Amino acid sequence: MKISELCKMVEDSIRTGKYPFEDQQQKHFAESVKVINRSDSENLKSSDIKIEVRIQDLYTLNNYVPSMQHLPGVIEIDVLDSFKMLCRRLQRIVEDTSGSNYSTDIATEKLHSRTNQTS
């Protein structure tokens, strides 16, 4: 199996809800998760495997060596853990930008509406 095929398989599994979501936040961010092969090779036996998990502008980059036992399973679990961690970080950012907004665009729209109300 190629590394990019494994990445796509895990990404699709997260997006389709194969893994149970802990909350609505994870379900929301599952739509925009990206799992990307950043290695120089597609071979699971290459000397340095790098997998990026990205949601919007936040990402993690994990690296692996081919001698790890059950490497595809380890990568799958790490991607899922990275996804959950990024969701928690994004939730903190969202909370800091006033309430339950999911993006800067929504926060910007609210700012403009408040400005118009005070004029």
Backbone as XML, in Angstrom:
<?xml version="1.0"?>
<chain id="A" units="angstrom">
  <residue number="1" name="MET">
    <atom name="N" x="0.839" y="-1.182" z="0.000"/>
    <atom name="CA" x="0.000" y="0.000" z="0.000"/>
    <atom name="C" x="0.886" y="1.248" z="0.000"/>
  </residue>
  <residue number="2" name="LYS">
    <atom name="N" x="0.507" y="2.239" z="-0.777"/>
    <atom name="CA" x="1.239" y="3.500" z="-0.819"/>
    <atom name="C" x="0.853" y="4.364" z="0.381"/>
  </residue>
  <residue number="3" name="ILE">
    <atom name="N" x="1.765" y="5.226" z="0.791"/>
    <atom name="CA" x="1.518" y="6.104" z="1.931"/>
    <atom name="C" x="0.333" y="7.027" z="1.659"/>
  </residue>
  <residue number="4" name="SER">
    <atom name="N" x="0.265" y="7.596" z="0.463"/>
    <atom name="CA" x="-0.839" y="8.506" z="0.149"/>
    <atom name="C" x="-2.187" y="7.780" z="0.135"/>
  </residue>
  <residue number="5" name="GLU">
    <atom name="N" x="-2.202" y="6.502" z="-0.238"/>
    <atom name="CA" x="-3.435" y="5.714" z="-0.189"/>
    <atom name="C" x="-3.891" y="5.520" z="1.256"/>
  </residue>
  <residue number="6" name="LEU">
    <atom name="N" x="-2.934" y="5.247" z="2.136"/>
    <atom name="CA" x="-3.244" y="5.106" z="3.558"/>
    <atom name="C" x="-3.784" y="6.424" z="4.115"/>
  </residue>
  <residue number="7" name="CYS">
    <atom name="N" x="-3.143" y="7.530" z="3.747"/>
    <atom name="CA" x="-3.597" y="8.851" z="4.206"/>
    <atom name="C" x="-5.026" y="9.119" z="3.754"/>
  </residue>
  <residue number="8" name="LYS">
    <atom name="N" x="-5.310" y="8.836" z="2.501"/>
    <atom name="CA" x="-6.655" y="9.069" z="1.952"/>
    <atom name="C" x="-7.689" y="8.184" z="2.635"/>
  </residue>
  <residue number="9" name="MET">
    <atom name="N" x="-7.326" y="6.934" z="2.901"/>
    <atom name="CA" x="-8.236" y="6.007" z="3.558"/>
    <atom name="C" x="-8.602" y="6.501" z="4.961"/>
  </residue>
  <residue number="10" name="VAL">
    <atom name="N" x="-7.602" y="6.946" z="5.725"/>
    <atom name="CA" x="-7.853" y="7.426" z="7.090"/>
    <atom name="C" x="-8.640" y="8.733" z="7.044"/>
  </residue>
  <residue number="11" name="GLU">
    <atom name="N" x="-8.294" y="9.625" z="6.127"/>
    <atom name="CA" x="-9.024" y="10.889" z="5.976"/>
    <atom name="C" x="-10.496" y="10.617" z="5.674"/>
  </residue>
  <residue number="12" name="ASP">
    <atom name="N" x="-10.770" y="9.714" z="4.735"/>
    <atom name="CA" x="-12.155" y="9.372" z="4.390"/>
    <atom name="C" x="-12.891" y="8.760" z="5.575"/>
  </residue>
  <residue number="13" name="SER">
    <atom name="N" x="-12.186" y="7.945" z="6.354"/>
    <atom name="CA" x="-12.803" y="7.322" z="7.532"/>
    <atom name="C" x="-13.203" y="8.367" z="8.565"/>
  </residue>
  <residue number="14" name="ILE">
    <atom name="N" x="-12.379" y="9.374" z="8.750"/>
    <atom name="CA" x="-12.719" y="10.449" z="9.693"/>
    <atom name="C" x="-13.912" y="11.228" z="9.160"/>
  </residue>
  <residue number="15" name="ARG">
    <atom name="N" x="-13.877" y="11.586" z="7.886"/>
    <atom name="CA" x="-14.952" y="12.392" z="7.294"/>
    <atom name="C" x="-16.302" y="11.694" z="7.307"/>
  </residue>
  <residue number="16" name="THR">
    <atom name="N" x="-16.295" y="10.375" z="7.109"/>
    <atom name="CA" x="-17.563" y="9.637" z="7.048"/>
    <atom name="C" x="-18.071" y="9.211" z="8.418"/>
  </residue>
  <residue number="17" name="GLY">
    <atom name="N" x="-17.318" y="9.506" z="9.457"/>
    <atom name="CA" x="-17.769" y="9.182" z="10.806"/>
    <atom name="C" x="-17.518" y="7.741" z="11.210"/>
  </residue>
  <residue number="18" name="LYS">
    <atom name="N" x="-16.577" y="7.059" z="10.563"/>
    <atom name="CA" x="-16.237" y="5.683" z="10.939"/>
    <atom name="C" x="-15.816" y="5.625" z="12.404"/>
  </residue>
  <residue number="19" name="TYR">
    <atom name="N" x="-15.071" y="6.637" z="12.822"/>
    <atom name="CA" x="-14.666" y="6.741" z="14.220"/>
    <atom name="C" x="-15.696" y="7.633" z="14.913"/>
  </residue>
  <residue number="20" name="PRO">
    <atom name="N" x="-16.158" y="7.240" z="16.093"/>
    <atom name="CA" x="-17.178" y="8.062" z="16.761"/>
    <atom name="C" x="-16.626" y="9.434" z="17.162"/>
  </residue>
  <residue number="21" name="PHE">
    <atom name="N" x="-17.424" y="10.458" z="16.928"/>
    <atom name="CA" x="-17.048" y="11.814" z="17.319"/>
    <atom name="C" x="-17.389" y="12.011" z="18.789"/>
  </residue>
  <residue number="22" name="GLU">
    <atom name="N" x="-16.532" y="12.737" z="19.485"/>
    <atom name="CA" x="-16.765" y="13.006" z="20.906"/>
    <atom name="C" x="-17.757" y="14.134" z="21.102"/>
  </residue>
  <residue number="23" name="ASP">
    <atom name="N" x="-17.867" y="15.028" z="20.108"/>
    <atom name="CA" x="-18.786" y="16.159" z="20.217"/>
    <atom name="C" x="-19.084" y="16.723" z="18.827"/>
  </residue>
  <residue number="24" name="GLN">
    <atom name="N" x="-19.958" y="17.705" z="18.781"/>
    <atom name="CA" x="-20.344" y="18.337" z="17.512"/>
    <atom name="C" x="-19.162" y="19.063" z="16.874"/>
  </residue>
  <residue number="25" name="GLN">
    <atom name="N" x="-18.260" y="19.555" z="17.690"/>
    <atom name="CA" x="-17.082" y="20.258" z="17.196"/>
    <atom name="C" x="-16.267" y="19.335" z="16.286"/>
  </residue>
  <residue number="26" name="GLN">
    <atom name="N" x="-16.029" y="18.115" z="16.727"/>
    <atom name="CA" x="-15.270" y="17.169" z="15.915"/>
    <atom name="C" x="-16.022" y="16.834" z="14.634"/>
  </residue>
  <residue number="27" name="LYS">
    <atom name="N" x="-17.323" y="16.672" z="14.738"/>
    <atom name="CA" x="-18.128" y="16.379" z="13.547"/>
    <atom name="C" x="-18.012" y="17.527" z="12.539"/>
  </residue>
  <residue number="28" name="HIS">
    <atom name="N" x="-18.037" y="18.751" z="13.036"/>
    <atom name="CA" x="-17.911" y="19.926" z="12.167"/>
    <atom name="C" x="-16.545" y="19.965" z="11.487"/>
  </residue>
  <residue number="29" name="PHE">
    <atom name="N" x="-15.483" y="19.772" z="12.241"/>
    <atom name="CA" x="-14.135" y="19.866" z="11.690"/>
    <atom name="C" x="-13.746" y="18.649" z="10.851"/>
  </residue>
  <residue number="30" name="ALA">
    <atom name="N" x="-14.455" y="17.543" z="10.988"/>
    <atom name="CA" x="-14.164" y="16.355" z="10.181"/>
    <atom name="C" x="-14.293" y="16.653" z="8.689"/>
  </residue>
  <residue number="31" name="GLU">
    <atom name="N" x="-15.180" y="17.575" z="8.365"/>
    <atom name="CA" x="-15.393" y="17.932" z="6.958"/>
    <atom name="C" x="-14.157" y="18.573" z="6.337"/>
  </residue>
  <residue number="32" name="SER">
    <atom name="N" x="-13.324" y="19.210" z="7.145"/>
    <atom name="CA" x="-12.179" y="19.930" z="6.585"/>
    <atom name="C" x="-10.823" y="19.325" z="6.949"/>
  </residue>
  <residue number="33" name="VAL">
    <atom name="N" x="-10.813" y="18.135" z="7.531"/>
    <atom name="CA" x="-9.538" y="17.495" z="7.865"/>
    <atom name="C" x="-8.830" y="17.042" z="6.592"/>
  </residue>
  <residue number="34" name="LYS">
    <atom name="N" x="-7.520" y="17.187" z="6.600"/>
    <atom name="CA" x="-6.684" y="16.720" z="5.491"/>
    <atom name="C" x="-5.544" y="15.903" z="6.076"/>
  </residue>
  <residue number="35" name="VAL">
    <atom name="N" x="-5.304" y="14.745" z="5.498"/>
    <atom name="CA" x="-4.197" y="13.883" z="5.904"/>
    <atom name="C" x="-3.280" y="13.778" z="4.690"/>
  </residue>
  <residue number="36" name="ILE">
    <atom name="N" x="-2.053" y="14.288" z="4.839"/>
    <atom name="CA" x="-1.166" y="14.486" z="3.699"/>
    <atom name="C" x="0.162" y="13.760" z="3.912"/>
  </residue>
  <residue number="37" name="ASN">
    <atom name="N" x="0.606" y="13.066" z="2.884"/>
    <atom name="CA" x="1.925" y="12.437" z="2.901"/>
    <atom name="C" x="2.969" y="13.508" z="2.612"/>
  </residue>
  <residue number="38" name="ARG">
    <atom name="N" x="3.840" y="13.796" z="3.554"/>
    <atom name="CA" x="4.926" y="14.765" z="3.369"/>
    <atom name="C" x="6.278" y="14.067" z="3.200"/>
  </residue>
  <residue number="39" name="SER">
    <atom name="N" x="6.247" y="12.758" z="2.988"/>
    <atom name="CA" x="7.480" y="11.999" z="2.784"/>
    <atom name="C" x="8.010" y="12.238" z="1.381"/>
  </residue>
  <residue number="40" name="ASP">
    <atom name="N" x="9.260" y="11.878" z="1.181"/>
    <atom name="CA" x="9.851" y="11.959" z="-0.155"/>
    <atom name="C" x="9.488" y="10.752" z="-1.001"/>
  </residue>
  <residue number="41" name="SER">
    <atom name="N" x="8.802" y="9.791" z="-0.407"/>
    <atom name="CA" x="8.491" y="8.541" z="-1.086"/>
    <atom name="C" x="7.057" y="8.121" z="-0.785"/>
  </residue>
  <residue number="42" name="GLU">
    <atom name="N" x="6.555" y="7.196" z="-1.576"/>
    <atom name="CA" x="5.235" y="6.594" z="-1.349"/>
    <atom name="C" x="5.362" y="5.243" z="-0.650"/>
  </residue>
  <residue number="43" name="ASN">
    <atom name="N" x="6.570" y="4.790" z="-0.418"/>
    <atom name="CA" x="6.840" y="3.466" z="0.099"/>
    <atom name="C" x="6.817" y="3.452" z="1.623"/>
  </residue>
  <residue number="44" name="LEU">
    <atom name="N" x="6.025" y="2.544" z="2.202"/>
    <atom name="CA" x="5.972" y="2.412" z="3.663"/>
    <atom name="C" x="7.289" y="1.900" z="4.247"/>
  </residue>
  <residue number="45" name="LYS">
    <atom name="N" x="8.203" y="1.479" z="3.406"/>
    <atom name="CA" x="9.502" y="1.004" z="3.880"/>
    <atom name="C" x="10.594" y="2.056" z="3.694"/>
  </residue>
  <residue number="46" name="SER">
    <atom name="N" x="10.219" y="3.283" z="3.334"/>
    <atom name="CA" x="11.226" y="4.333" z="3.151"/>
    <atom name="C" x="11.799" y="4.740" z="4.501"/>
  </residue>
  <residue number="47" name="SER">
    <atom name="N" x="12.929" y="5.417" z="4.476"/>
    <atom name="CA" x="13.681" y="5.690" z="5.705"/>
    <atom name="C" x="13.053" y="6.756" z="6.599"/>
  </residue>
  <residue number="48" name="ASP">
    <atom name="N" x="12.251" y="7.648" z="6.050"/>
    <atom name="CA" x="11.656" y="8.707" z="6.866"/>
    <atom name="C" x="10.254" y="9.016" z="6.348"/>
  </residue>
  <residue number="49" name="ILE">
    <atom name="N" x="9.263" y="8.559" z="7.071"/>
    <atom name="CA" x="7.866" y="8.755" z="6.685"/>
    <atom name="C" x="7.316" y="9.925" z="7.482"/>
  </residue>
  <residue number="50" name="LYS">
    <atom name="N" x="6.701" y="10.879" z="6.794"/>
    <atom name="CA" x="6.131" y="12.067" z="7.438"/>
    <atom name="C" x="4.673" y="12.199" z="7.027"/>
  </residue>
  <residue number="51" name="ILE">
    <atom name="N" x="3.794" y="12.315" z="8.028"/>
    <atom name="CA" x="2.363" y="12.454" z="7.785"/>
    <atom name="C" x="1.879" y="13.737" z="8.448"/>
  </residue>
  <residue number="52" name="GLU">
    <atom name="N" x="1.243" y="14.586" z="7.660"/>
    <atom name="CA" x="0.679" y="15.837" z="8.172"/>
    <atom name="C" x="-0.835" y="15.671" z="8.324"/>
  </residue>
  <residue number="53" name="VAL">
    <atom name="N" x="-1.350" y="16.118" z="9.468"/>
    <atom name="CA" x="-2.789" y="16.177" z="9.693"/>
    <atom name="C" x="-3.124" y="17.652" z="9.839"/>
  </residue>
  <residue number="54" name="ARG">
    <atom name="N" x="-4.046" y="18.130" z="9.005"/>
    <atom name="CA" x="-4.322" y="19.566" z="8.941"/>
    <atom name="C" x="-5.826" y="19.818" z="9.034"/>
  </residue>
  <residue number="55" name="ILE">
    <atom name="N" x="-6.169" y="20.831" z="9.832"/>
    <atom name="CA" x="-7.516" y="21.402" z="9.848"/>
    <atom name="C" x="-7.310" y="22.908" z="9.772"/>
  </residue>
  <residue number="56" name="GLN">
    <atom name="N" x="-7.772" y="23.482" z="8.684"/>
    <atom name="CA" x="-7.593" y="24.908" z="8.424"/>
    <atom name="C" x="-6.111" y="25.272" z="8.498"/>
  </residue>
  <residue number="57" name="ASP">
    <atom name="N" x="-5.737" y="26.207" z="9.357"/>
    <atom name="CA" x="-4.339" y="26.642" z="9.431"/>
    <atom name="C" x="-3.526" y="25.923" z="10.506"/>
  </residue>
  <residue number="58" name="LEU">
    <atom name="N" x="-4.138" y="25.013" z="11.229"/>
    <atom name="CA" x="-3.412" y="24.256" z="12.249"/>
    <atom name="C" x="-3.075" y="22.867" z="11.721"/>
  </residue>
  <residue number="59" name="TYR">
    <atom name="N" x="-1.900" y="22.390" z="12.056"/>
    <atom name="CA" x="-1.518" y="21.048" z="11.607"/>
    <atom name="C" x="-0.526" y="20.416" z="12.571"/>
  </residue>
  <residue number="60" name="THR">
    <atom name="N" x="-0.423" y="19.101" z="12.476"/>
    <atom name="CA" x="0.625" y="18.354" z="13.170"/>
    <atom name="C" x="1.419" y="17.613" z="12.098"/>
  </residue>
  <residue number="61" name="LEU">
    <atom name="N" x="2.653" y="17.354" z="12.391"/>
    <atom name="CA" x="3.501" y="16.585" z="11.485"/>
    <atom name="C" x="4.154" y="15.488" z="12.314"/>
  </residue>
  <residue number="62" name="ASN">
    <atom name="N" x="3.838" y="14.244" z="11.987"/>
    <atom name="CA" x="4.397" y="13.090" z="12.691"/>
    <atom name="C" x="5.348" y="12.367" z="11.763"/>
  </residue>
  <residue number="63" name="ASN">
    <atom name="N" x="6.433" y="11.867" z="12.320"/>
    <atom name="CA" x="7.364" y="11.097" z="11.504"/>
    <atom name="C" x="7.525" y="9.690" z="12.063"/>
  </residue>
  <residue number="64" name="TYR">
    <atom name="N" x="7.864" y="8.755" z="11.165"/>
    <atom name="CA" x="7.932" y="7.339" z="11.494"/>
    <atom name="C" x="9.148" y="6.718" z="10.824"/>
  </residue>
  <residue number="65" name="VAL">
    <atom name="N" x="9.614" y="5.631" z="11.396"/>
    <atom name="CA" x="10.667" y="4.832" z="10.779"/>
    <atom name="C" x="10.034" y="3.513" z="10.338"/>
  </residue>
  <residue number="66" name="PRO">
    <atom name="N" x="10.521" y="2.922" z="9.259"/>
    <atom name="CA" x="9.859" y="1.743" z="8.698"/>
    <atom name="C" x="9.950" y="0.494" z="9.574"/>
  </residue>
  <residue number="67" name="SER">
    <atom name="N" x="10.850" y="0.481" z="10.538"/>
    <atom name="CA" x="11.021" y="-0.716" z="11.365"/>
    <atom name="C" x="9.959" y="-0.852" z="12.452"/>
  </residue>
  <residue number="68" name="MET">
    <atom name="N" x="9.037" y="0.102" z="12.546"/>
    <atom name="CA" x="7.973" y="0.015" z="13.560"/>
    <atom name="C" x="7.017" y="-1.128" z="13.215"/>
  </residue>
  <residue number="69" name="GLN">
    <atom name="N" x="6.641" y="-1.889" z="14.212"/>
    <atom name="CA" x="5.671" y="-2.965" z="13.989"/>
    <atom name="C" x="4.284" y="-2.368" z="13.772"/>
  </residue>
  <residue number="70" name="HIS">
    <atom name="N" x="3.525" y="-2.989" z="12.871"/>
    <atom name="CA" x="2.147" y="-2.572" z="12.585"/>
    <atom name="C" x="2.073" y="-1.104" z="12.165"/>
  </residue>
  <residue number="71" name="LEU">
    <atom name="N" x="3.005" y="-0.669" z="11.339"/>
    <atom name="CA" x="3.124" y="0.739" z="10.974"/>
    <atom name="C" x="1.827" y="1.364" z="10.441"/>
  </residue>
  <residue number="72" name="PRO">
    <atom name="N" x="1.097" y="0.732" z="9.514"/>
    <atom name="CA" x="-0.148" y="1.360" z="9.050"/>
    <atom name="C" x="-1.145" y="1.610" z="10.179"/>
  </residue>
  <residue number="73" name="GLY">
    <atom name="N" x="-1.252" y="0.684" z="11.116"/>
    <atom name="CA" x="-2.150" y="0.857" z="12.262"/>
    <atom name="C" x="-1.685" y="1.961" z="13.194"/>
  </residue>
  <residue number="74" name="VAL">
    <atom name="N" x="-0.378" y="2.056" z="13.388"/>
    <atom name="CA" x="0.190" y="3.121" z="14.227"/>
    <atom name="C" x="-0.098" y="4.479" z="13.599"/>
  </residue>
  <residue number="75" name="ILE">
    <atom name="N" x="0.091" y="4.571" z="12.283"/>
    <atom name="CA" x="-0.189" y="5.831" z="11.585"/>
    <atom name="C" x="-1.668" y="6.185" z="11.717"/>
  </residue>
  <residue number="76" name="GLU">
    <atom name="N" x="-2.547" y="5.209" z="11.538"/>
    <atom name="CA" x="-3.991" y="5.450" z="11.648"/>
    <atom name="C" x="-4.364" y="5.998" z="13.027"/>
  </residue>
  <residue number="77" name="ILE">
    <atom name="N" x="-3.866" y="5.387" z="14.070"/>
    <atom name="CA" x="-4.169" y="5.831" z="15.440"/>
    <atom name="C" x="-3.593" y="7.219" z="15.695"/>
  </residue>
  <residue number="78" name="ASP">
    <atom name="N" x="-2.367" y="7.464" z="15.228"/>
    <atom name="CA" x="-1.750" y="8.780" z="15.417"/>
    <atom name="C" x="-2.522" y="9.876" z="14.680"/>
  </residue>
  <residue number="79" name="VAL">
    <atom name="N" x="-2.993" y="9.577" z="13.472"/>
    <atom name="CA" x="-3.780" y="10.557" z="12.720"/>
    <atom name="C" x="-5.058" y="10.888" z="13.478"/>
  </residue>
  <residue number="80" name="LEU">
    <atom name="N" x="-5.719" y="9.875" z="14.000"/>
    <atom name="CA" x="-6.948" y="10.112" z="14.764"/>
    <atom name="C" x="-6.669" y="10.935" z="16.021"/>
  </residue>
  <residue number="81" name="ASP">
    <atom name="N" x="-5.591" y="10.619" z="16.729"/>
    <atom name="CA" x="-5.206" y="11.395" z="17.914"/>
    <atom name="C" x="-4.872" y="12.840" z="17.544"/>
  </residue>
  <residue number="82" name="SER">
    <atom name="N" x="-4.166" y="13.028" z="16.434"/>
    <atom name="CA" x="-3.822" y="14.381" z="15.974"/>
    <atom name="C" x="-5.082" y="15.158" z="15.616"/>
  </residue>
  <residue number="83" name="PHE">
    <atom name="N" x="-6.026" y="14.500" z="14.959"/>
    <atom name="CA" x="-7.297" y="15.134" z="14.619"/>
    <atom name="C" x="-8.007" y="15.635" z="15.876"/>
  </residue>
  <residue number="84" name="LYS">
    <atom name="N" x="-8.091" y="14.797" z="16.881"/>
    <atom name="CA" x="-8.762" y="15.184" z="18.133"/>
    <atom name="C" x="-8.034" y="16.336" z="18.824"/>
  </residue>
  <residue number="85" name="MET">
    <atom name="N" x="-6.705" y="16.293" z="18.823"/>
    <atom name="CA" x="-5.926" y="17.359" z="19.434"/>
    <atom name="C" x="-6.162" y="18.686" z="18.703"/>
  </residue>
  <residue number="86" name="LEU">
    <atom name="N" x="-6.142" y="18.652" z="17.374"/>
    <atom name="CA" x="-6.375" y="19.869" z="16.597"/>
    <atom name="C" x="-7.780" y="20.415" z="16.832"/>
  </residue>
  <residue number="87" name="CYS">
    <atom name="N" x="-8.758" y="19.540" z="16.977"/>
    <atom name="CA" x="-10.122" y="19.987" z="17.284"/>
    <atom name="C" x="-10.165" y="20.723" z="18.619"/>
  </residue>
  <residue number="88" name="ARG">
    <atom name="N" x="-9.466" y="20.195" z="19.610"/>
    <atom name="CA" x="-9.429" y="20.869" z="20.920"/>
    <atom name="C" x="-8.769" y="22.236" z="20.800"/>
  </residue>
  <residue number="89" name="ARG">
    <atom name="N" x="-7.690" y="22.321" z="20.045"/>
    <atom name="CA" x="-7.010" y="23.613" z="19.866"/>
    <atom name="C" x="-7.909" y="24.598" z="19.129"/>
  </residue>
  <residue number="90" name="LEU">
    <atom name="N" x="-8.573" y="24.130" z="18.089"/>
    <atom name="CA" x="-9.470" y="25.010" z="17.336"/>
    <atom name="C" x="-10.638" y="25.465" z="18.200"/>
  </residue>
  <residue number="91" name="GLN">
    <atom name="N" x="-11.107" y="24.602" z="19.068"/>
    <atom name="CA" x="-12.195" y="24.988" z="19.970"/>
    <atom name="C" x="-11.749" y="26.122" z="20.882"/>
  </residue>
  <residue number="92" name="ARG">
    <atom name="N" x="-10.511" y="26.080" z="21.342"/>
    <atom name="CA" x="-10.000" y="27.168" z="22.189"/>
    <atom name="C" x="-9.903" y="28.471" z="21.402"/>
  </residue>
  <residue number="93" name="ILE">
    <atom name="N" x="-9.491" y="28.379" z="20.149"/>
    <atom name="CA" x="-9.415" y="29.581" z="19.306"/>
    <atom name="C" x="-10.810" y="30.134" z="19.072"/>
  </residue>
  <residue number="94" name="VAL">
    <atom name="N" x="-11.756" y="29.246" z="18.766"/>
    <atom name="CA" x="-13.138" y="29.652" z="18.518"/>
    <atom name="C" x="-13.720" y="30.335" z="19.750"/>
  </residue>
  <residue number="95" name="GLU">
    <atom name="N" x="-13.487" y="29.759" z="20.926"/>
    <atom name="CA" x="-14.005" y="30.349" z="22.155"/>
    <atom name="C" x="-13.393" y="31.723" z="22.411"/>
  </residue>
  <residue number="96" name="ASP">
    <atom name="N" x="-12.126" y="31.889" z="22.055"/>
    <atom name="CA" x="-11.467" y="33.176" z="22.259"/>
    <atom name="C" x="-11.977" y="34.253" z="21.308"/>
  </residue>
  <residue number="97" name="THR">
    <atom name="N" x="-12.572" y="33.852" z="20.189"/>
    <atom name="CA" x="-13.076" y="34.837" z="19.234"/>
    <atom name="C" x="-14.586" y="34.977" z="19.350"/>
  </residue>
  <residue number="98" name="SER">
    <atom name="N" x="-15.069" y="35.006" z="20.567"/>
    <atom name="CA" x="-16.457" y="35.300" z="20.948"/>
    <atom name="C" x="-17.443" y="34.189" z="20.634"/>
  </residue>
  <residue number="99" name="GLY">
    <atom name="N" x="-17.573" y="33.300" z="21.553"/>
    <atom name="CA" x="-18.654" y="32.330" z="21.521"/>
    <atom name="C" x="-18.459" y="31.155" z="20.600"/>
  </residue>
  <residue number="100" name="SER">
    <atom name="N" x="-19.502" y="30.852" z="19.856"/>
    <atom name="CA" x="-19.526" y="29.617" z="19.081"/>
    <atom name="C" x="-19.232" y="29.834" z="17.607"/>
  </residue>
  <residue number="101" name="ASN">
    <atom name="N" x="-18.445" y="30.836" z="17.273"/>
    <atom name="CA" x="-18.089" y="31.076" z="15.872"/>
    <atom name="C" x="-17.117" y="30.010" z="15.396"/>
  </residue>
  <residue number="102" name="TYR">
    <atom name="N" x="-17.281" y="29.562" z="14.175"/>
    <atom name="CA" x="-16.404" y="28.540" z="13.632"/>
    <atom name="C" x="-15.343" y="29.097" z="12.712"/>
  </residue>
  <residue number="103" name="SER">
    <atom name="N" x="-15.396" y="30.377" z="12.426"/>
    <atom name="CA" x="-14.371" y="30.933" z="11.545"/>
    <atom name="C" x="-14.213" y="32.416" z="11.781"/>
  </residue>
  <residue number="104" name="THR">
    <atom name="N" x="-13.118" y="32.941" z="11.304"/>
    <atom name="CA" x="-12.851" y="34.367" z="11.410"/>
    <atom name="C" x="-13.877" y="35.157" z="10.620"/>
  </residue>
  <residue number="105" name="ASP">
    <atom name="N" x="-14.358" y="34.585" z="9.515"/>
    <atom name="CA" x="-15.345" y="35.280" z="8.685"/>
    <atom name="C" x="-16.616" y="35.579" z="9.477"/>
  </residue>
  <residue number="106" name="ILE">
    <atom name="N" x="-17.052" y="34.622" z="10.278"/>
    <atom name="CA" x="-18.251" y="34.833" z="11.081"/>
    <atom name="C" x="-17.993" y="35.922" z="12.110"/>
  </residue>
  <residue number="107" name="ALA">
    <atom name="N" x="-16.818" y="35.883" z="12.745"/>
    <atom name="CA" x="-16.475" y="36.914" z="13.728"/>
    <atom name="C" x="-16.425" y="38.278" z="13.058"/>
  </residue>
  <residue number="108" name="THR">
    <atom name="N" x="-15.894" y="38.350" z="11.851"/>
    <atom name="CA" x="-15.821" y="39.608" z="11.108"/>
    <atom name="C" x="-17.215" y="40.113" z="10.777"/>
  </residue>
  <residue number="109" name="GLU">
    <atom name="N" x="-18.115" y="39.219" z="10.372"/>
    <atom name="CA" x="-19.492" y="39.611" z="10.077"/>
    <atom name="C" x="-20.166" y="40.200" z="11.313"/>
  </residue>
  <residue number="110" name="LYS">
    <atom name="N" x="-19.947" y="39.582" z="12.467"/>
    <atom name="CA" x="-20.536" y="40.103" z="13.703"/>
    <atom name="C" x="-19.982" y="41.480" z="14.039"/>
  </residue>
  <residue number="111" name="LEU">
    <atom name="N" x="-18.691" y="41.659" z="13.827"/>
    <atom name="CA" x="-18.063" y="42.950" z="14.087"/>
    <atom name="C" x="-18.700" y="44.019" z="13.217"/>
  </residue>
  <residue number="112" name="HIS">
    <atom name="N" x="-18.894" y="43.728" z="11.937"/>
    <atom name="CA" x="-19.512" y="44.697" z="11.021"/>
    <atom name="C" x="-20.966" y="44.980" z="11.415"/>
  </residue>
  <residue number="113" name="SER">
    <atom name="N" x="-21.691" y="43.975" z="11.867"/>
    <atom name="CA" x="-23.080" y="44.213" z="12.247"/>
    <atom name="C" x="-23.164" y="45.063" z="13.517"/>
  </residue>
  <residue number="114" name="ARG">
    <atom name="N" x="-22.237" y="44.870" z="14.450"/>
    <atom name="CA" x="-22.207" y="45.692" z="15.654"/>
    <atom name="C" x="-21.869" y="47.146" z="15.317"/>
  </residue>
  <residue number="115" name="THR">
    <atom name="N" x="-20.938" y="47.322" z="14.389"/>
    <atom name="CA" x="-20.552" y="48.670" z="13.967"/>
    <atom name="C" x="-21.744" y="49.387" z="13.338"/>
  </residue>
  <residue number="116" name="ASN">
    <atom name="N" x="-22.500" y="48.656" z="12.517"/>
    <atom name="CA" x="-23.671" y="49.247" z="11.859"/>
    <atom name="C" x="-24.777" y="49.577" z="12.848"/>
  </residue>
  <residue number="117" name="GLN">
    <atom name="N" x="-24.915" y="48.787" z="13.922"/>
    <atom name="CA" x="-25.935" y="49.045" z="14.928"/>
    <atom name="C" x="-25.637" y="50.302" z="15.728"/>
  </residue>
  <residue number="118" name="THR">
    <atom name="N" x="-24.379" y="50.602" z="15.939"/>
    <atom name="CA" x="-24.000" y="51.772" z="16.750"/>
    <atom name="C" x="-23.938" y="53.048" z="15.937"/>
  </residue>
  <residue number="119" name="SER">
    <atom name="N" x="-24.025" y="52.929" z="14.610"/>
    <atom name="CA" x="-23.930" y="54.139" z="13.756"/>
    <atom name="C" x="-25.265" y="54.821" z="13.627"/>
  </residue>
</chain>
